[in-house]
Amino acid sequence: MHGHQIIELTVNQQPFVIEAKATVAALLTAWSGEPDGQLKVAVALNQQVLPRKKWSTQQLQHQDELLIFNLVAGG
């Protein structure tokens, strides 16, 4: 029996830990407390904008840097 491995990364320049092999979608849910489908945000992973369709497949790596931006509704 062994514990889950965790990785350390940064979210909006703050330290954050999550289980290894977590996806961006899982991180967004953990970070916000909301299901990722309800979040009106954009995500950049290591300075690259990550399309929403990749959130559920993109696995996070140790020391990744994420930036989460609120999208302002309206025009």
N, CA, C and O of each residue as an XYZ file, in Angstrom:
300
protein
N       0.852     -1.196      0.000
C       0.000      0.000      0.000
C       0.891      1.251      0.000
O       1.834      1.350      0.785
N       0.593      2.161     -0.851
C       1.375      3.393     -0.882
C       0.465      4.583     -1.149
O      -0.605      4.445     -1.742
N       0.902      5.739     -0.705
C       0.110      6.946     -0.887
C       0.178      7.429     -2.327
O       1.056      7.032     -3.094
N      -0.758      8.284     -2.673
C      -0.711      8.908     -3.994
C       0.544      9.758     -4.097
O       0.937     10.439     -3.150
N       1.151      9.703     -5.247
C       2.256     10.634     -5.474
C       1.660     12.004     -5.748
O       0.617     12.127     -6.391
N       2.328     13.017     -5.258
C       1.869     14.364     -5.540
C       2.966     15.125     -6.266
O       4.156     14.841     -6.124
N       2.531     16.087     -7.034
C       3.454     16.975     -7.726
C       3.186     18.394     -7.255
O       2.087     18.730     -6.814
N       4.213     19.207     -7.358
C       4.098     20.603     -6.971
C       4.175     21.445     -8.235
O       5.028     21.234     -9.097
N       3.270     22.398     -8.321
C       3.284     23.316     -9.450
C       2.854     24.678     -8.956
O       2.630     24.867     -7.760
N       2.740     25.615     -9.853
C       2.262     26.928     -9.450
C       1.017     27.268    -10.254
O       0.930     27.009    -11.455
N       0.065     27.852     -9.554
C      -1.172     28.332    -10.165
C      -1.274     29.808     -9.827
O      -1.359     30.185     -8.659
N      -1.265     30.640    -10.861
C      -1.293     32.087    -10.661
C      -0.213     32.519     -9.660
O      -0.451     33.329     -8.764
N       0.977     31.946     -9.847
C       2.179     32.274     -9.080
C       2.086     31.883     -7.613
O       2.863     32.376     -6.795
N       1.149     31.008     -7.265
C       1.041     30.481     -5.912
C       1.358     28.984     -5.949
O       0.976     28.306     -6.902
N       2.046     28.458     -4.938
C       2.314     27.021     -4.911
C       1.010     26.232     -4.823
O       0.070     26.641     -4.141
N       0.966     25.111     -5.512
C      -0.223     24.261     -5.500
C       0.261     22.829     -5.624
O       1.187     22.553     -6.386
N      -0.353     21.915     -4.885
C      -0.004     20.507     -5.015
C      -1.233     19.728     -5.449
O      -2.357     20.038     -5.056
N      -1.000     18.714     -6.264
C      -2.091     17.879     -6.767
C      -1.509     16.509     -7.042
O      -0.292     16.362     -7.154
N      -2.364     15.504     -7.151
C      -1.827     14.169     -7.379
C      -1.184     14.089     -8.761
O      -1.626     14.729     -9.715
N      -0.129     13.283     -8.835
C       0.575     13.086    -10.094
C      -0.409     12.570    -11.142
O      -1.352     11.846    -10.826
N      -0.173     12.951    -12.380
C      -0.984     12.565    -13.531
C      -2.368     13.209    -13.551
O      -3.205     12.853    -14.380
N      -2.612     14.155    -12.644
C      -3.871     14.900    -12.705
C      -3.922     15.692    -14.007
O      -2.895     16.123    -14.533
N      -5.112     15.870    -14.504
C      -5.293     16.669    -15.716
C      -5.548     18.129    -15.341
O      -5.799     18.464    -14.184
N      -5.474     18.976    -16.354
C      -5.801     20.386    -16.149
C      -7.239     20.517    -15.641
O      -7.509     21.324    -14.752
N      -8.163     19.728    -16.201
C      -9.552     19.789    -15.740
C      -9.654     19.468    -14.256
O     -10.374     20.144    -13.522
N      -8.933     18.434    -13.809
C      -8.964     18.064    -12.392
C      -8.383     19.174    -11.532
O      -8.897     19.465    -10.452
N      -7.318     19.787    -12.010
C      -6.719     20.881    -11.248
C      -7.690     22.046    -11.135
O      -7.824     22.633    -10.061
N      -8.365     22.389    -12.215
C      -9.299     23.517    -12.171
C     -10.418     23.252    -11.173
O     -10.838     24.156    -10.451
N     -10.898     22.017    -11.131
C     -11.948     21.665    -10.177
C     -11.422     21.786     -8.749
O     -12.101     22.335     -7.880
N     -10.208     21.274     -8.504
C      -9.623     21.345     -7.165
C      -9.338     22.793     -6.768
O      -9.560     23.191     -5.624
N      -8.849     23.565     -7.720
C      -8.442     24.943     -7.443
C      -9.638     25.840     -7.148
O      -9.586     26.694     -6.264
N     -10.720     25.632     -7.906
C     -11.855     26.555     -7.826
C     -12.987     26.037     -6.961
O     -13.799     26.817     -6.463
N     -13.048     24.707     -6.775
C     -14.194     24.129     -6.106
C     -15.432     24.022     -6.987
O     -16.506     23.662     -6.507
N     -15.290     24.330     -8.263
C     -16.400     24.261     -9.213
C     -16.064     23.242    -10.292
O     -14.890     23.055    -10.610
N     -17.068     22.577    -10.863
C     -16.783     21.710    -12.014
C     -16.173     22.531    -13.144
O     -16.617     23.646    -13.414
N     -15.152     21.977    -13.804
C     -14.438     22.794    -14.794
C     -15.356     23.247    -15.926
O     -15.097     24.284    -16.536
N     -16.415     22.506    -16.223
C     -17.334     22.908    -17.289
C     -18.066     24.201    -17.011
O     -18.554     24.857    -17.931
N     -18.146     24.573    -15.726
C     -18.863     25.802    -15.368
C     -17.942     27.009    -15.286
O     -18.412     28.138    -15.140
N     -16.644     26.785    -15.378
C     -15.712     27.898    -15.210
C     -15.598     28.698    -16.494
O     -15.430     28.144    -17.580
N     -15.693     30.007    -16.350
C     -15.493     30.910    -17.481
C     -14.070     31.449    -17.377
O     -13.842     32.601    -17.008
N     -13.130     30.585    -17.710
C     -11.724     30.959    -17.584
C     -10.964     30.527    -18.825
O     -11.429     29.700    -19.609
N      -9.800     31.101    -18.978
C      -8.818     30.638    -19.952
C      -7.609     30.171    -19.162
O      -7.318     30.686    -18.082
N      -6.909     29.191    -19.711
C      -5.772     28.597    -19.011
C      -4.537     28.686    -19.890
O      -4.584     28.372    -21.079
N      -3.436     29.115    -19.299
C      -2.140     29.047    -19.967
C      -1.265     28.088    -19.168
O      -1.151     28.201    -17.948
N      -0.651     27.144    -19.873
C       0.241     26.161    -19.260
C       1.638     26.445    -19.779
O       1.907     26.307    -20.972
N       2.529     26.845    -18.872
C       3.904     27.169    -19.256
C       3.941     28.174    -20.413
O       4.622     27.976    -21.419
N       3.193     29.245    -20.230
C       3.135     30.368    -21.173
C       2.448     30.061    -22.508
O       2.516     30.865    -23.438
N       1.793     28.913    -22.604
C       1.058     28.584    -23.827
C      -0.420     28.462    -23.478
O      -0.786     27.724    -22.563
N      -1.272     29.184    -24.206
C      -2.707     29.054    -23.957
C      -3.136     27.634    -24.303
O      -2.787     27.106    -25.358
N      -3.891     27.031    -23.409
C      -4.325     25.653    -23.588
C      -5.808     25.643    -23.950
O      -6.642     26.080    -23.157
N      -6.142     25.147    -25.146
C      -7.562     25.135    -25.544
C      -8.395     24.299    -24.580
O      -7.933     23.280    -24.066
N      -9.631     24.742    -24.341
C     -10.532     24.066    -23.414
C     -10.678     22.584    -23.754
O     -10.791     21.753    -22.852
N     -10.677     22.243    -25.046
C     -10.875     20.842    -25.419
C      -9.733     19.942    -24.959
O      -9.881     18.720    -24.941
N      -8.608     20.524    -24.590
C      -7.474     19.725    -24.104
C      -7.418     19.619    -22.588
O      -6.577     18.894    -22.056
N      -8.298     20.327    -21.880
C      -8.214     20.343    -20.420
C      -8.335     18.951    -19.834
O      -7.649     18.632    -18.863
N      -9.197     18.109    -20.404
C      -9.452     16.798    -19.800
C      -8.406     15.760    -20.172
O      -8.394     14.667    -19.605
N      -7.514     16.086    -21.128
C      -6.494     15.126    -21.538
C      -5.079     15.564    -21.197
O      -4.177     14.730    -21.123
N      -4.871     16.865    -20.987
C      -3.522     17.373    -20.713
C      -3.119     17.035    -19.287
O      -3.694     17.572    -18.340
N      -2.135     16.148    -19.118
C      -1.668     15.812    -17.782
C      -0.633     16.826    -17.321
O       0.159     17.345    -18.108
N      -0.666     17.085    -16.043
C       0.261     18.047    -15.461
C       1.565     17.367    -15.065
O       1.586     16.188    -14.711
N       2.630     18.118    -15.130
C       3.959     17.641    -14.776
C       4.459     18.445    -13.577
O       4.020     19.570    -13.335
N       5.386     17.841    -12.835
C       6.003     18.532    -11.708
C       6.576     19.873    -12.173
O       7.260     19.955    -13.193
N       6.282     20.900    -11.411
C       6.801     22.253    -11.648
C       6.208     22.944    -12.872
O       6.762     23.937    -13.345
N       5.089     22.434    -13.392
C       4.365     23.198    -14.406
C       3.922     24.530    -13.810
O       3.738     24.664    -12.600
N       3.756     25.509    -14.696
C       3.228     26.807    -14.290
C       1.916     27.034    -15.020
O       1.865     26.996    -16.250
N       0.857     27.270    -14.258
C      -0.436     27.574    -14.854
C      -0.840     28.988    -14.507
O      -0.596     29.477    -13.404
N      -1.458     29.626    -15.468
C      -2.109     30.906    -15.238
C      -3.573     30.719    -15.615
O      -3.896     30.214    -16.690
N      -4.444     31.133    -14.715
C      -5.880     31.007    -14.941
C      -6.455     32.414    -15.001
O      -6.326     33.202    -14.063
N      -7.091     32.707    -16.121
C      -7.622     34.050    -16.358
C      -9.139     33.989    -16.349
O      -9.733     33.118    -16.985
N      -9.768     34.908    -15.632
C     -11.224     35.034    -15.750
C     -11.547     35.663    -17.093
O     -10.918     36.634    -17.515
N     -12.544     35.085    -17.756
C     -13.035     35.668    -19.006
C     -14.197     36.571    -18.654
O     -15.130     36.165    -17.960
N     -14.133     37.800    -19.138
C     -15.186     38.756    -18.839
C     -16.297     38.579    -19.869
O     -16.063     38.704    -21.071
N     -17.487     38.292    -19.398
C     -18.617     38.105    -20.312
C     -19.082     39.450    -20.854
O     -18.825     40.498    -20.263
N     -19.759     39.399    -21.972
C     -20.284     40.625    -22.546
C     -19.320     41.246    -23.521
O     -18.208     40.754    -23.708
N     -19.749     42.342    -24.151
C     -18.917     42.818    -25.210
C     -18.647     44.275    -25.132
O     -17.943     44.819    -25.983
